[in-house]
Amino acid sequence: VAPAGMPRDADDQRVLDIREPTVPTFYPVSRGAFALRVHGDSMEPVFPSGCIIVVDPAIEPRHGMYVVVRLDGTSEHTFKQLVVDGPHKLLKPLNPRYPIIELRQDAVFCGVVVEHFQRHVQSEAPWA
């Protein structure tokens, strides 16, 4: 689960539980790419809670990209838009109700979001 709200402890999270070995993607990704389900509303309206994001750790994060970041040497991680302002790196939520987070030196980029999926109808499939 990729927290899209206040940062959450990774020990309370689990990677998307799909009983499929892969998540289909239309964007070419590295072998290390992974999928997460978004939890929270800080990235709405573009990334609503429950949507699936495809994250590629092989892509170098740049200004304006959406990133998953482990914060400050802890197990807390979050999903936000990267803003580079001179020497400062910031994590910006799309929902204006949430604060912008300044990244410290010990933050670790887990990857760049390359694609997302949103379900519009609740599926009867056992992996949904």
Secondary structure, 3 states (H helix, E strand, C coil): CEECCCCEEHHHCCCCCCCCCCCCCCCCCCCCCEEEEEECCCCCCCCCCCCEEEEECCCCCCCCCEEEEECCCCCEEEEEEEEEECCEEEEECCCCCCCCEECCCCCEEEEEEEEEECCCCCCCCCCC
